[in-house]
Amino acid sequence: MASQTTDDVSLPIVDVDDHGTFKYVLIKIYKAGSNSKENATYLVRGHKWAEYHDDLLEECKSQLRNSSSGMKVKCVGGGRIQHDCDRKVINVYGYSVGYGQANHADTCRILKSYYGSDYTIEWSNDGY
């Protein structure tokens, strides 16, 4: 699966656990000084270890700081992911209290491009 995000940074587009239900964030990264709308890359991060959505964002910021990339980072929302890699099913739903609800349709497009067409990936605005 692809890991290159931009010409300047090599991070996986998607970094989520294979099994379980956990918080996720949709993160926009862009080169400092650029037009963030035109030159943005979106990352999906979700892990069971994250107690808060902010934990996921801070981990990504740390990875970018370590790469000396000069990239800006913005969380554009969050929610929850239910992932079963054995059945190849992902459900995206809910919201983040701190960052608001991510655009789950955008998240699903990113997940589908990463996991491929043999995965069933759906979203809902229901639940927390």
Order of alpha helices (4+ residues) and beta strands (2+ residues): beta-beta-beta-alpha-beta-beta-alpha-beta
